[in-house]
Amino acid sequence: MTEDYEVEFVEREEREARFVVRGITPAFANGIRRAMIADVPTFSVDTVRVVENSSVMFDEQISLRLGLVPLTTPVDEFEIGDEVTLSIDVSGPNTAYSGDIVTSDDLVQPADDNVPIIELKDDQRLEAEADAVLDRGREHAKHQGGVAVGYRHLQRVEVVGDKEEFAKEEPEILRGVIEDDGELVATETFDNDLTNRYPGKEVEVHDIPNAFVFHVETDGSFSVDELVTAAIDSLHGRATELKEAVQL
Amino acid sequence: MELRVIEKEDTMLAIEIAGEDHTFMNVLKGALLETDGVDAATYDMNPEQSGGQTDPVLTIKTEENVDALDALEAGTQRVIDKSESLQAAYDAA
């Protein structure tokens, strides 16, 4: 192995995580970020056959809303272009929620069941059949699995001296994660204000080269771990493909 | 992934990599620049609105005794190594 990476989690939940990667080049970090957003496929409703729509919205508007409902997407079970049929049948007075969507394949179902689709009044009814298709975020934003994916430099705060006696008391806002004595500290712990952590001190903030703090949030289609793994895998796959093509 | 060689000399290669975008090209370019024997590596890509050439064109220049195609192969291998290594580090955390 040519590179030695080090990964350390700051926060870790099913759908949201923050982790530091050390030893990664900006180009590679950005490749991973872009792959998470645009290249990891998820299921989304793409075609809708409306049986009855007596709601106040047009079929097209309902279809758009159905398309935006995140659907669970098991990794490696399906290929791009695969379809799964879903259906919905709600009569008013009632609100149609994503939880009312019935799936033909238990692997693909709404990630949340409390996404409102439309409020139905008396005598209004929505009945439709929909085909969810597996595709990538670069085709349509509804296929994005990572919804808030980004990174920033890990930073180091250096105390360079004391503040002057009559120095202005101004907040020094910093957002992200800082490293202090080898310990990772999220800036929220001191209200994003360095003067809370280092009162009366003159401080300098430096970026730590090649250490990036990733923030990854998924729409519920899959877990953060699955998203990161799939993104790395997609770069790996393309490199392998190109290598084989060059060898021929 | 379709490849089309545009220009090839011993120490120079210009190749079109159809279907790829900045996501992969910039990673590859970054890895090539870290590869021994590579003097210069860059890629050029036009936005769709510009018309004409929209697929990325990768250009590599290598040192005298290094073949540009071999360098490209080494560069892709480097991307593979990087992703495997990162995956291992992620799994370990």
Interface residues (C-beta under 8 A of the other chain):
Chain A: M1 T2 E3 D4 Y5 E6 V7 E8 F9 F19 V21 I24 T25 P26 A27 F28 N30 G31 I32 R34 A35 A38 D39 R138 D225 V228 T229 I232 D233 L235 H236 R238 A239 T240 E241 L242 K243 A245 V246 Q247
Chain B: M1 L3 I17 E20 D21 H22 T23 F24 N26 V27 L28 K29 G30 A31 E34 L69 L72 E73 T76 Q77 R78 V79 I80 D81 K82 S83 E84 S85 L86 Q87 A88 A89 Y90 A92 A93
